[in-house]
């Protein structure tokens, strides 16, 4: 049976990569780290000096991902979600964490003050969660907390249970 595609999104520093790594290891998904794909393939329109980050060429990225999504079994990781086609994903997991912890994680990445402030505001105002809820059916969007190793383990288990339910529904039809 082909696995569905899922999207893992959230503010930078919330724990998306850790979750994707575990989903790949334990459930057999193929991790599509969008930031890495963009960097390797130079899917960049320009560089934003203010936030010290590349500006994504969405069209080229989507063209690259389309055949992979058709195969299924992908866990796509990115901090933004609204430009991906809804048809690609059976579930969207929005990773959240406490702002105190997020601040420490962003500082450890040596983000500049403006970038830290912007990412903190995104998390405080739950921008990635609202973006996902606006872009996808509400019944496929799940919010998960990622402050501790126990949270990570619980999130992997939550995705595993969701996957079993998805398979059971598929077998009924």
Secondary structure, DSSP 8 states (H G I E B T S, - for coil): -----EEEE-STTSSHHHHHHHHHHHH--EEEEHHHHHHHHT-EEEEETTTTEEEE-HHHHHHHHHHHHHH--EEEE-S--TTS-GGG-SEEEEEE--HHHHHHHHHHTT--HHHHHHHHHHHHTTHHHHHHHHHS-GGGEEEEE-SSHHHHHHHHHHHHHHHHHHHHHHHH-
